């Protein structure tokens, strides 16, 4: 009789197989899932960051991200029902026609093919913020040598045999006890910890490492006049919401100042800045003048790196634009950057049609600020960034332009 070959056991197959480790399958699947979540976030950033429930949340919620379900490769039993490039008819045959003009939602015959399997992944808000802001930074950030914030960082750096019991290192002490008894071989079988000795005790010790941080102050100015509709105000709030999130993720020591204005401007708490209602006329110079005075009093340019971000719809008093232009020139001498975003929301077409303009036309305020940007006599004119935003999806690109302004200037120089 021929000699029977013993079948391989499952353990021997796993042991001798190349490139197939079942113990790593879970890690590989988890890594693949994380990669798909990251790709989905990056692909849909414009839509995700403009969701109203995120802007109005406390920053601790989780966000639902739709993901396409990827089935694992596997063998399927049975005869295949068609394949790639297979179907009924011959080349040139008309198999069917769509009904209607194709303009309506769901117009035409009902489909008979299954769609993609998708599910929603819950992603922490902090993860989305990190994906979104990882490549951004405050432009033209300078280290001010005269005065910097000194922060003492404490870290555990050493283990000692004597110390306070509050710093007792339990795990390391257990290891030392086990090592001592193992070397003497005086423990009964099945035990690894023996009687304690002072030689086994270990206590953690720390060092204080000073860190120097540049003084940075960020001024956020928002028009809250009656012309700022709900849609416009949401765009401004969305921008400042992500600006504050960016600052808290990237920098530990940044002062923020919130200024709201109509015909008059005032410094307001952060909570009020995002909840104030709209009313009154518009005098943008009031916010700029208050910013100049506040910088001179609290954030002198010799000590602080200062940034100003101002959002308005540009509906300003005509005789106020020249004042805004002069104040902007003054701010460029005090601050590292002045950013102005003009909200031209597309639902204002009827208003601009009545005014004989188009929604994309520049306001007289934006024209005045553009003159500052193009005036070669103005100091630091390249640090003035003027942009127009027309819908919610443009919040992220505008944020990129403001927070990567020095890179853009270097690329276009």
QUIZIBEL-V189721 format. One record per backbone hydrogen bond with DSSP energy under -0.5 kcal/mol. NH is the residue of the N-H (numbers start at 1). CO is the residue of the C=O. Records with the same first field share a line. If there is no record, write none. Layout:
NH: CO  CO
This chain:
6: 4
13: 9
14: 10
15: 11
16: 12
17: 13
22: 20
24: 21
25: 22
26: 22
28: 24
29: 25
30: 26
31: 27
32: 28
33: 29
34: 30
35: 31
36: 32
37: 33
38: 34
39: 35
40: 36
41: 37
42: 38
43: 39
44: 40
45: 42
48: 44
49: 45
50: 46
51: 48
54: 51
55: 51
56: 52
57: 54
63: 123
65: 63  121
67: 119
69: 117
71: 69
82: 80
86: 83
93: 90
95: 93
106: 104
107: 104
118: 116
119: 67
121: 65  119
123: 63  121
125: 61
127: 124
128: 124
129: 125
130: 126
131: 127
132: 128
133: 129
134: 130
136: 133
137: 403
141: 138
144: 142
145: 143
149: 213
151: 149  211
153: 151  209
154: 152
155: 207
157: 205
158: 205
160: 203
167: 164
168: 165
169: 202
170: 168
173: 169
174: 170
175: 171
176: 172
177: 173
178: 174
179: 175
180: 176
181: 177
182: 178
183: 179
184: 180
185: 181
186: 181
191: 188
200: 197
201: 197  198
203: 160
204: 167
205: 158
207: 155
209: 153  207
210: 208
211: 151
213: 149  211
216: 253
217: 305
218: 255
219: 217  307
220: 257
221: 219  309
222: 259
223: 311
224: 261
226: 280
228: 225
229: 227
233: 229
234: 230
235: 231
236: 232
237: 233
238: 234
239: 235
240: 236
241: 237
242: 238
243: 239
244: 240
245: 241
246: 242
247: 243
248: 244
249: 245
250: 246
251: 247
255: 216
257: 218
258: 268
259: 220  257
260: 266
261: 222
262: 264
266: 260
268: 258
273: 269
274: 270
275: 272
276: 272
279: 224
283: 262
286: 283
287: 283  284
288: 284
289: 285
290: 286
291: 287
292: 288
293: 289
294: 290
295: 291
296: 292
297: 293
298: 294
299: 294  295
303: 300
304: 300
305: 215
306: 304
307: 217
308: 337
309: 219
310: 339
311: 221
312: 341
316: 314
317: 282
320: 317
321: 317  318
324: 320
325: 321
326: 322
327: 323
328: 324
329: 325
330: 326
331: 327
332: 328
333: 329  330
334: 330  331
335: 331
336: 306
337: 306
338: 383
339: 308
340: 385
341: 310
342: 340  387
343: 312  341
344: 342  389
345: 343
346: 390
348: 345
349: 346
352: 348
353: 349
354: 350
355: 351
356: 353
357: 352
361: 358
365: 314
367: 363
368: 364
369: 365
370: 366
371: 367
372: 368
373: 369
374: 370
375: 371  372
376: 374
378: 375
381: 378
383: 380
384: 381
385: 338  383
386: 384
387: 340
389: 342
394: 391
395: 392
398: 394
399: 395
400: 396
401: 397
402: 398
403: 399
404: 400
405: 402
408: 404
409: 405
410: 406
411: 407
412: 408
413: 409
